[in-house]
Amino acid sequence: MMQPATFPAVADDGLPPSRRSLGSVLSEIIVMAIPFAAGAIIVSGLHLGKVAVLARAPQAGPLELQSMLQPAFLLVLALMEGLAISNQVFSARSKNNWPRSAIFPASWRMSAYAVLGLIVVAVLAYFASSFLPVEDALLRRTLDYLPLYILSLSAFVVFDIFYAAMRGQGKLARSLIPFLGLAAIDLSTTYVLLTEYNMGFEAVLFGNLAGPLVMLPVIVLLLKREAGPVVTHVKEQVKIRTTQLLMFVGTPISLTILVGSLSAAVIFPVLADFGSEYASAFLVVMRLRVSFMIPAIALGSVIAILVNQLSDSSTPAARLQYLGIGVPVVLGFYALLTALLPFWGGPMIALLVSPEHTTTELRAATDLVMQGLQLTFFFVSGAAMLQVVMEQLGRATQVLIIAIVTELITGSVVFYAQYAGHNLDIAILLLCGVSGLTFALFLVQFGFLLRQLGRCDAV
């Protein structure tokens, strides 16, 4: 059985009192969430900007390929988030429980795992592309681009691992500039190569690489400055602790996202059977929904980081305050935003799929999918926030079990809608029902977490 790593003791770094007012807890969450929100805006701009650039391309091919490669993107995302969140938890725990210098070698170790994993996946994709007999032209092109697309995301994955270490320390403001530079270089490179040089999907690959490669040295230097002088005698403890986090935090997180990517692999081809414009419309709405839920994920991460930054000697009541106050407030805020979605969702779609640059069929399909999936904006965002909180607080396995069950249901209902008359309305209604079920299950699990902390406090 793996023994826990023992680091040299460090002093508490200005820990808050165990009992605090509602306003005090909320103000701490909000102050820390401001740079998170700024980072969320950058991420939203990167995701939506890429869709907007592709939607305005002279040819429709790049957007179609991006839609078909969405499952591969989610696969890379699974690997990235498992490693990045593990590194974020390691960094947050180092705040008051072990030397901060350990976060730098831990980040390099996580990055090495990431690059190795992506190489393995790319090699497997190459063999699949070479030996699988595929007659469909779009699927053939998707398989041909798959290995290069996976490798093109490697620099961004490494960047995000170092960025996660800065998040864990609560030092987001200074790391926003390289993140903003990354997004700007990525989008501008893609746009110029796509419109001026007519490079097709190769423009996306170069864009994926350009931004992270330029800004990676900057984020590395920022983290090195934050970590301070290297302490060589903690090398073995770093190895043990990162392995533990990858086993009990990172692996369940990666598997949870991977399960989601498997359902996406089902959803996109099935939606294409309703018409190619519906696959693209679903991509647009999903990217908009991802951008909508990014602040919820950021706020959930803030709450989890604040809990993890507390020293091991902190009372359970201190952890309970962040969870019992922060989570309900965020859920209420998102319920209000979702209710107002008809007033602001239309202009956002107009920015992404302007009728001047896209077909009227794509715009009509996007409006239809957007209207049908409105409730999922709250359900998915609320579930995502609860998910990141519980994953970082020791309940990642429970999250994985819920994800497996709900994703199996998702794939099943989409197949049912297709083979029961190709009814898109039924597919959208069933997707709303599944997202509501997922949110309810996460809410129940979060209640168990609060009850567990409450019992510990009573003891």
ZAGU-498099 format. One record per residue (C-alpha): residue number from 1; chain; x, y negated, z negated. Coordinates in nm, 4 decimals. Each point is the difference from the previous one (the first is absolute). Example, Ala and Ser with C-alpha at 12.3 -4.5 7.8 and 13.67 -1.06 7.14 Angstrom:
<nodes>
 num chaine        x        y        z
   1      A   1.2300   0.4500  -0.7800
   2      A   0.1370  -0.3440   0.0660
</nodes>
This chain:
<nodes>
 num chaine        x        y        z
   1      A   0.0000   0.0000   0.0000
   2      A   0.1356  -0.3426   0.0955
   3      A   0.1192  -0.1994  -0.2999
   4      A  -0.0875  -0.3697  -0.0243
   5      A   0.2760  -0.2413   0.0879
   6      A   0.1416  -0.1952  -0.2944
   7      A   0.1222  -0.3513   0.0740
   8      A   0.1796  -0.2319  -0.2393
   9      A  -0.2504  -0.1924  -0.2085
  10      A  -0.0786  -0.3558   0.0988
  11      A  -0.1708  -0.2755  -0.1892
  12      A  -0.3604  -0.0970   0.0666
  13      A  -0.0098  -0.2828   0.2527
  14      A  -0.2459  -0.2402  -0.1521
  15      A  -0.2885   0.2428  -0.0360
  16      A  -0.3468  -0.1463  -0.0447
  17      A  -0.1875   0.0478  -0.3291
  18      A  -0.2131   0.3125  -0.0286
  19      A  -0.3303  -0.1919  -0.0398
  20      A  -0.0757  -0.2825   0.2408
  21      A  -0.2962  -0.1993   0.1247
  22      A  -0.1802   0.0712   0.3277
  23      A   0.1255  -0.3278   0.1448
  24      A   0.3592   0.0801  -0.0912
  25      A  -0.0085   0.3411   0.1662
  26      A  -0.1698  -0.1332   0.3142
  27      A   0.2405  -0.2921   0.0295
  28      A   0.3005   0.2333  -0.0152
  29      A  -0.1500   0.2248   0.2685
  30      A  -0.0904  -0.2978   0.2217
  31      A   0.3407  -0.1693  -0.0340
  32      A   0.1771   0.3211   0.0988
  33      A  -0.2577   0.0707   0.2705
  34      A   0.0623  -0.3304   0.1826
  35      A   0.3227   0.1181   0.1674
  36      A  -0.1634   0.3392   0.0529
  37      A  -0.2867  -0.1757   0.1790
  38      A   0.2508  -0.1911   0.2132
  39      A   0.1670   0.3283   0.0890
  40      A  -0.3424   0.1457   0.0791
  41      A  -0.0665  -0.2877   0.2396
  42      A   0.3287   0.0738   0.1761
  43      A  -0.0865   0.3694   0.0278
  44      A  -0.3462  -0.0915   0.1297
  45      A   0.1547  -0.2321   0.2548
  46      A   0.2374   0.2726   0.1144
  47      A  -0.2725   0.2636   0.0412
  48      A  -0.2662  -0.2261   0.1501
  49      A   0.2546  -0.1938   0.2025
  50      A   0.1219   0.3204   0.1638
  51      A  -0.3575   0.0922   0.0946
  52      A  -0.0673  -0.3526   0.1283
  53      A   0.3161   0.0042   0.2123
  54      A  -0.0860   0.3385   0.1482
  55      A  -0.3621  -0.1010   0.0623
  56      A   0.1244  -0.2975   0.2028
  57      A   0.2526   0.2003   0.1989
  58      A  -0.0329  -0.0023   0.3814
  59      A  -0.0667   0.3746  -0.0099
  60      A  -0.2175   0.2076  -0.2350
  61      A   0.2509   0.2847  -0.0324
  62      A   0.1974  -0.1248  -0.3045
  63      A  -0.3125  -0.0465  -0.2135
  64      A  -0.1279   0.3457   0.0973
  65      A   0.3358   0.1562  -0.0886
  66      A   0.0084  -0.1851  -0.3318
  67      A  -0.3457   0.1393  -0.0739
  68      A   0.1056   0.3551   0.0838
  69      A   0.3206  -0.0361  -0.2048
  70      A  -0.1911  -0.1132  -0.3078
  71      A   0.0194   0.3490  -0.1602
  72      A   0.3794  -0.0078   0.0451
  73      A   0.0097  -0.3440  -0.1607
  74      A  -0.1912   0.1380  -0.2976
  75      A   0.2428   0.2912  -0.0208
  76      A   0.2942  -0.2411  -0.0194
  77      A  -0.1993  -0.2096  -0.2461
  78      A  -0.0433   0.3074  -0.2208
  79      A   0.3754   0.0545  -0.0176
  80      A   0.0679  -0.3713  -0.0503
  81      A  -0.2544  -0.0546  -0.2765
  82      A   0.0993   0.3122  -0.1904
  83      A   0.3606  -0.1190  -0.0141
  84      A  -0.0756  -0.3710  -0.0392
  85      A  -0.2521   0.0415  -0.2829
  86      A   0.2353   0.2401  -0.1779
  87      A   0.2719  -0.2643   0.0295
  88      A  -0.2401  -0.2694  -0.1185
  89      A  -0.0898   0.2007  -0.3113
  90      A   0.3704   0.0686  -0.0650
  91      A   0.0752  -0.3712   0.0312
  92      A  -0.2907  -0.1027  -0.2260
  93      A   0.0986   0.2525  -0.2660
  94      A   0.3571  -0.1332   0.0082
  95      A  -0.1320  -0.3366  -0.1154
  96      A   0.0025   0.1069  -0.3656
  97      A   0.0971   0.3672  -0.0122
  98      A   0.3356   0.0380   0.1799
  99      A   0.2686  -0.2142   0.1704
 100      A  -0.1164  -0.1998   0.3022
 101      A   0.3209   0.0813   0.1839
 102      A  -0.1459   0.3461   0.0604
 103      A  -0.2557  -0.1376   0.2490
 104      A   0.2655  -0.0609   0.2690
 105      A   0.1341   0.3591   0.0305
 106      A  -0.3579   0.1267  -0.0394
 107      A  -0.1076  -0.2103   0.3003
 108      A   0.2818   0.1356   0.2155
 109      A  -0.0848   0.3554  -0.1034
 110      A  -0.3663  -0.0504   0.0935
 111      A   0.1043  -0.1573   0.3328
 112      A   0.2196   0.2984   0.0866
 113      A  -0.2921   0.2334  -0.0637
 114      A  -0.2192  -0.2175   0.2236
 115      A   0.2375  -0.0058   0.2964
 116      A   0.0622   0.3731  -0.0243
 117      A  -0.3727   0.0702  -0.0136
 118      A  -0.0734  -0.2181   0.3030
 119      A   0.2749   0.1685   0.2011
 120      A  -0.1462   0.3417  -0.0786
 121      A  -0.3507  -0.1128   0.0994
 122      A   0.1295  -0.1623   0.3209
 123      A   0.1854   0.3196   0.0982
 124      A  -0.3144   0.2054  -0.0559
 125      A  -0.1981  -0.2531   0.2061
 126      A   0.2569   0.0265   0.2797
 127      A  -0.0334   0.3788   0.0153
 128      A  -0.3785  -0.0310  -0.0074
 129      A   0.0131  -0.2465   0.2879
 130      A   0.2364   0.2213   0.1990
 131      A  -0.1739   0.3343  -0.0351
 132      A  -0.3713  -0.0665  -0.0546
 133      A  -0.1977   0.0279   0.3254
 134      A  -0.2248  -0.3085   0.0096
 135      A  -0.2017  -0.0974   0.3074
 136      A  -0.1757  -0.3124  -0.1323
 137      A   0.1983  -0.3033   0.1230
 138      A  -0.0490  -0.2196  -0.3093
 139      A   0.0868   0.2800  -0.2404
 140      A   0.3047   0.0872   0.2134
 141      A   0.1275  -0.3589  -0.0224
 142      A  -0.0703  -0.0031  -0.3742
 143      A   0.2137   0.3103  -0.0545
 144      A   0.2778  -0.1420   0.2182
 145      A   0.0213  -0.3177  -0.2093
 146      A  -0.0504   0.1713  -0.3362
 147      A   0.3676   0.0744  -0.0930
 148      A   0.1194  -0.3505   0.0900
 149      A  -0.2951  -0.1598  -0.1766
 150      A   0.0813   0.1862  -0.3227
 151      A   0.3682  -0.0961   0.0142
 152      A  -0.0869  -0.3624   0.0794
 153      A  -0.1660  -0.0278  -0.3438
 154      A   0.3046   0.1216  -0.1943
 155      A   0.1476  -0.3451  -0.0664
 156      A  -0.3330  -0.1283  -0.1295
 157      A  -0.0294   0.2981  -0.2363
 158      A   0.3430  -0.0730  -0.1505
 159      A  -0.0867  -0.3701  -0.0276
 160      A  -0.3217   0.0861  -0.1854
 161      A   0.1860   0.2215  -0.2493
 162      A   0.2267  -0.2900  -0.0992
 163      A  -0.2969  -0.2351   0.0026
 164      A  -0.1790   0.2399  -0.2385
 165      A   0.2922  -0.0233  -0.2434
 166      A  -0.0390  -0.3787  -0.0015
 167      A  -0.3739   0.0461  -0.0633
 168      A   0.0726   0.2234  -0.2954
 169      A   0.2126  -0.2717  -0.1557
 170      A  -0.2753  -0.2542   0.0585
 171      A   0.2335  -0.2074   0.2214
 172      A  -0.2204  -0.0380   0.3048
 173      A   0.0326  -0.3696   0.0780
 174      A   0.3635   0.0128   0.1102
 175      A  -0.0564   0.3089   0.2156
 176      A  -0.2868  -0.1537   0.1981
 177      A   0.2297  -0.1925   0.2346
 178      A   0.1695   0.3090   0.1510
 179      A  -0.3420   0.1687   0.0216
 180      A  -0.1407  -0.3012   0.1845
 181      A   0.3025  -0.0006   0.2291
 182      A  -0.0512   0.3698   0.0708
 183      A  -0.3621  -0.0538   0.1059
 184      A   0.0852  -0.3028   0.2158
 185      A   0.2846   0.1756   0.1823
 186      A  -0.2060   0.3179   0.0493
 187      A  -0.3022  -0.1786   0.1505
 188      A   0.1968  -0.2460   0.2115
 189      A   0.2211   0.2745   0.1415
 190      A  -0.3020   0.2127   0.0868
 191      A  -0.1850  -0.2926   0.1574
 192      A   0.2894  -0.1222   0.2132
 193      A   0.0956   0.3445   0.1283
 194      A  -0.3630   0.0860   0.0674
 195      A  -0.1067  -0.3181   0.1783
 196      A   0.3192  -0.1358   0.1511
 197      A   0.1774   0.3231   0.0916
 198      A  -0.3045   0.2271   0.0407
 199      A   0.1742   0.2794  -0.1931
 200      A  -0.3139   0.1817  -0.1093
 201      A   0.0103   0.2037  -0.3206
 202      A   0.3798  -0.0268  -0.0157
 203      A  -0.0603  -0.3565  -0.1214
 204      A  -0.1682   0.1413  -0.3108
 205      A   0.2984   0.2263  -0.0691
 206      A   0.2496  -0.2850   0.0266
 207      A  -0.2197  -0.2193  -0.2179
 208      A  -0.0195   0.2702  -0.2661
 209      A   0.3800   0.0073  -0.0166
 210      A   0.0962  -0.3642   0.0464
 211      A  -0.1600  -0.1585  -0.3067
 212      A   0.1081   0.2553  -0.2640
 213      A   0.3556   0.0339   0.1358
 214      A   0.0578  -0.3754  -0.0195
 215      A  -0.1514  -0.0423  -0.3477
 216      A   0.1163   0.3219  -0.1681
 217      A   0.3409  -0.1434  -0.1046
 218      A  -0.1778  -0.2945  -0.1614
 219      A  -0.2300   0.2103  -0.2207
 220      A   0.2935   0.2281  -0.0913
 221      A   0.2052  -0.2980  -0.1204
 222      A  -0.2956  -0.1358  -0.1979
 223      A  -0.0464   0.3309  -0.1801
 224      A   0.3715   0.0330  -0.0664
 225      A  -0.0042  -0.3424  -0.1608
 226      A  -0.3017   0.0971  -0.2111
 227      A   0.1545   0.3310  -0.1108
 228      A   0.3287  -0.1518  -0.1115
 229      A   0.3279   0.1899  -0.0449
 230      A  -0.0125   0.3707   0.0725
 231      A   0.0182   0.2313  -0.3030
 232      A   0.1667   0.3165   0.1283
 233      A  -0.0741   0.2217  -0.2995
 234      A  -0.3775  -0.0015   0.0691
 235      A   0.0359   0.1684   0.3412
 236      A  -0.1163   0.3405  -0.1224
 237      A  -0.2928  -0.1523  -0.1906
 238      A  -0.1060  -0.1854   0.3149
 239      A   0.0003   0.3251   0.1955
 240      A  -0.2079   0.1808  -0.2622
 241      A  -0.2493  -0.2833  -0.0494
 242      A  -0.0550  -0.0632   0.3726
 243      A  -0.0509   0.3733   0.0544
 244      A  -0.2615   0.0051  -0.2756
 245      A  -0.1813  -0.2993   0.1478
 246      A   0.0039   0.1496   0.3486
 247      A  -0.1465   0.3241  -0.1337
 248      A  -0.2765  -0.1441  -0.2173
 249      A  -0.0689  -0.3380   0.1669
 250      A   0.1420  -0.0097   0.3524
 251      A  -0.1001   0.3469   0.1213
 252      A  -0.3685  -0.0283  -0.1001
 253      A  -0.0137  -0.3497   0.1538
 254      A   0.1516   0.1224   0.3275
 255      A  -0.2306   0.2995   0.0130
 256      A  -0.3005  -0.2217  -0.0702
 257      A   0.0842  -0.2249   0.2959
 258      A   0.0907   0.3020   0.2125
 259      A  -0.3443   0.1471  -0.0597
 260      A  -0.1422  -0.3305   0.1216
 261      A   0.2184   0.0131   0.3092
 262      A  -0.1352   0.3444   0.0815
 263      A  -0.3554  -0.1335  -0.0030
 264      A   0.1130  -0.2913   0.2174
 265      A   0.1411   0.2522   0.2471
 266      A  -0.3547   0.1350   0.0234
 267      A  -0.1879  -0.3313  -0.0007
 268      A   0.1800  -0.1839   0.2799
 269      A  -0.0273   0.2706   0.2700
 270      A  -0.3622   0.0661  -0.0986
 271      A  -0.0874  -0.3700   0.0215
 272      A   0.1671  -0.0094   0.3408
 273      A  -0.2634   0.2505   0.1138
 274      A  -0.2651  -0.2622  -0.0731
 275      A   0.1953  -0.2274   0.2364
 276      A   0.3609  -0.1212   0.0047
 277      A  -0.1123  -0.3453  -0.1161
 278      A  -0.1297   0.1523  -0.3272
 279      A   0.3403   0.1428  -0.0901
 280      A   0.1544  -0.3452   0.0560
 281      A  -0.2899  -0.1669  -0.1858
 282      A   0.0467   0.2322  -0.2957
 283      A   0.3722  -0.0868  -0.0027
 284      A  -0.0796  -0.3737  -0.0054
 285      A  -0.2543   0.0355  -0.2821
 286      A   0.2268   0.2331  -0.1957
 287      A   0.2939  -0.2414   0.0281
 288      A  -0.2295  -0.2827  -0.1151
 289      A  -0.1179   0.2144  -0.2906
 290      A   0.3589   0.0890  -0.0882
 291      A   0.0833  -0.3696  -0.0096
 292      A  -0.3109  -0.0621  -0.2117
 293      A   0.1022   0.2598  -0.2568
 294      A   0.3694  -0.0944  -0.0176
 295      A  -0.0624  -0.2640  -0.2724
 296      A  -0.1945   0.2618  -0.1991
 297      A   0.2961   0.2366   0.0260
 298      A   0.2326  -0.2845  -0.0992
 299      A  -0.2100  -0.0840  -0.3072
 300      A  -0.0158   0.3664  -0.0953
 301      A   0.3770   0.0187   0.0347
 302      A   0.0390  -0.3078  -0.2199
 303      A  -0.2110   0.1617  -0.2720
 304      A   0.1962   0.3258   0.0248
 305      A   0.3345  -0.1823   0.0000
 306      A  -0.0928  -0.2015  -0.3092
 307      A  -0.0960   0.3224  -0.1772
 308      A   0.3205   0.1772   0.1080
 309      A   0.2163  -0.2965  -0.1000
 310      A  -0.1091   0.0418  -0.3616
 311      A   0.2569   0.1800  -0.2102
 312      A  -0.0552   0.3548  -0.1193
 313      A  -0.0641  -0.1367  -0.3493
 314      A  -0.2946  -0.2178   0.1129
 315      A  -0.3452   0.0826  -0.1378
 316      A  -0.2651   0.1627   0.2236
 317      A  -0.2196  -0.3054  -0.0663
 318      A   0.2406  -0.2161   0.2000
 319      A  -0.0371   0.2280   0.3031
 320      A  -0.3757   0.0229  -0.0469
 321      A  -0.0352  -0.3796   0.0162
 322      A   0.1466  -0.0260   0.3503
 323      A  -0.2201   0.2819   0.1284
 324      A  -0.3238  -0.0859  -0.1788
 325      A   0.0077  -0.3658   0.1023
 326      A   0.1811  -0.0144   0.3329
 327      A  -0.1744   0.2834   0.1872
 328      A  -0.3643  -0.1103  -0.0594
 329      A   0.0806  -0.3592   0.0974
 330      A   0.1599   0.1097   0.3287
 331      A  -0.2914   0.2298   0.0830
 332      A  -0.2495  -0.2799  -0.0611
 333      A   0.1986  -0.2362   0.2222
 334      A   0.0071   0.2550   0.2834
 335      A  -0.3717   0.0643  -0.0307
 336      A  -0.0552  -0.3724   0.0611
 337      A   0.2385  -0.0080   0.2983
 338      A  -0.1733   0.2992   0.1571
 339      A  -0.3425  -0.1600  -0.0447
 340      A   0.1303  -0.3064   0.1873
 341      A   0.1590   0.2109   0.2770
 342      A  -0.2651  -0.0884   0.2649
 343      A   0.0997  -0.3664  -0.0342
 344      A   0.3756   0.0420   0.0494
 345      A   0.0373   0.3379   0.1745
 346      A  -0.1202  -0.1267   0.3391
 347      A   0.2652  -0.2717   0.0380
 348      A   0.2717   0.2497  -0.0993
 349      A  -0.1135   0.2405   0.2726
 350      A  -0.0046  -0.2875   0.2487
 351      A   0.3666  -0.0668  -0.0769
 352      A   0.0916   0.3641   0.0585
 353      A  -0.2133   0.0883   0.3033
 354      A  -0.0769  -0.3234   0.1793
 355      A  -0.2354   0.0518   0.2979
 356      A   0.2390  -0.2093   0.2101
 357      A   0.2689   0.2682  -0.0271
 358      A  -0.1952   0.3230  -0.0525
 359      A  -0.2959   0.1744   0.1514
 360      A  -0.3508  -0.0751  -0.1190
 361      A  -0.0396   0.3718  -0.0733
 362      A   0.2837  -0.0088  -0.2541
 363      A  -0.1408  -0.3082  -0.1721
 364      A  -0.3500   0.1498  -0.0147
 365      A   0.1354   0.3299  -0.1348
 366      A   0.2040  -0.1845  -0.2635
 367      A  -0.3031  -0.2012  -0.1148
 368      A  -0.2048   0.3194  -0.0286
 369      A   0.2643   0.1891  -0.1989
 370      A   0.0658  -0.3031  -0.2217
 371      A  -0.3664  -0.0403  -0.0885
 372      A  -0.0446   0.3686  -0.0737
 373      A   0.3078   0.0286  -0.2217
 374      A  -0.0558  -0.3166  -0.2071
 375      A  -0.0587   0.1863  -0.3290
 376      A   0.3232   0.1929   0.0462
 377      A   0.1941  -0.3251  -0.0390
 378      A  -0.0941   0.0011  -0.3706
 379      A   0.0094   0.3749  -0.0548
 380      A   0.3381   0.0515   0.1666
 381      A   0.1583  -0.3080  -0.1619
 382      A  -0.1280   0.0924  -0.3458
 383      A   0.1099   0.3609   0.0386
 384      A   0.3437  -0.1106   0.1261
 385      A   0.0529  -0.2245  -0.3035
 386      A  -0.1054   0.2728  -0.2439
 387      A   0.2175   0.2458   0.1889
 388      A   0.3225  -0.2018  -0.0268
 389      A  -0.0629  -0.0679  -0.3693
 390      A  -0.0519   0.3663  -0.0836
 391      A   0.2820   0.1236   0.2233
 392      A   0.2498  -0.2166  -0.1863
 393      A  -0.1373   0.0876  -0.3441
 394      A   0.0351   0.3766   0.0114
 395      A  -0.3206   0.1122   0.1741
 396      A   0.1310   0.0447   0.3546
 397      A  -0.0938   0.3688   0.0060
 398      A  -0.3657  -0.0781  -0.0771
 399      A   0.0046  -0.2608   0.2761
 400      A   0.1366   0.2581   0.2432
 401      A  -0.2771   0.2485  -0.0832
 402      A  -0.2684  -0.2651   0.0586
 403      A   0.1655  -0.0983   0.3282
 404      A   0.0097   0.3577   0.1270
 405      A  -0.3685   0.0534  -0.0723
 406      A  -0.1205  -0.3287   0.1488
 407      A   0.2216   0.0169   0.3088
 408      A  -0.1226   0.3508   0.0794
 409      A  -0.3519  -0.1347  -0.0242
 410      A   0.0923  -0.2940   0.2255
 411      A   0.1368   0.2208   0.2758
 412      A  -0.3006   0.2293  -0.0262
 413      A  -0.2609  -0.2757   0.0260
 414      A   0.1683  -0.1563   0.3037
 415      A   0.0032   0.3359   0.1770
 416      A  -0.3635   0.0483  -0.0971
 417      A  -0.0940  -0.3377   0.1457
 418      A   0.1808   0.0820   0.3250
 419      A  -0.1408   0.3459   0.0561
 420      A  -0.3493  -0.0864  -0.1227
 421      A  -0.0730  -0.2217   0.2959
 422      A   0.2967  -0.2402   0.0187
 423      A  -0.1855  -0.2397  -0.2333
 424      A   0.2309  -0.2861  -0.0980
 425      A  -0.2539  -0.1439  -0.2459
 426      A  -0.0019   0.3270  -0.1950
 427      A   0.3812   0.0055  -0.0032
 428      A   0.0165  -0.3544  -0.1410
 429      A  -0.2687   0.0719  -0.2618
 430      A   0.1781   0.3151  -0.1154
 431      A   0.3344  -0.1834  -0.0218
 432      A  -0.1663  -0.2598  -0.2253
 433      A  -0.1374   0.2766  -0.2201
 434      A   0.3384   0.1703  -0.0336
 435      A   0.1764  -0.3264  -0.0901
 436      A  -0.2640  -0.0649  -0.2666
 437      A   0.0522   0.3490  -0.1419
 438      A   0.3768  -0.0543  -0.0069
 439      A  -0.0386  -0.3274  -0.1901
 440      A  -0.2355   0.1630  -0.2526
 441      A   0.2413   0.2866  -0.0657
 442      A   0.2935  -0.2372  -0.0527
 443      A  -0.2135  -0.2107  -0.2333
 444      A  -0.0828   0.3059  -0.2108
 445      A   0.3680   0.0965  -0.0100
 446      A   0.0919  -0.3531  -0.1059
 447      A  -0.2522   0.0304  -0.2832
 448      A   0.1805   0.3137  -0.1170
 449      A   0.3282  -0.1934   0.0004
 450      A  -0.1482  -0.2762  -0.2165
 451      A  -0.1499   0.2549  -0.2398
 452      A   0.3340   0.1762  -0.0273
 453      A   0.1767  -0.3237  -0.0919
 454      A  -0.2769  -0.0882  -0.2427
 455      A   0.0348   0.3327  -0.1795
 456      A   0.3763  -0.0455  -0.0235
 457      A  -0.0552  -0.3450  -0.1488
 458      A  -0.2481   0.1400  -0.2524
 459      A   0.2528   0.2601  -0.1074
</nodes>
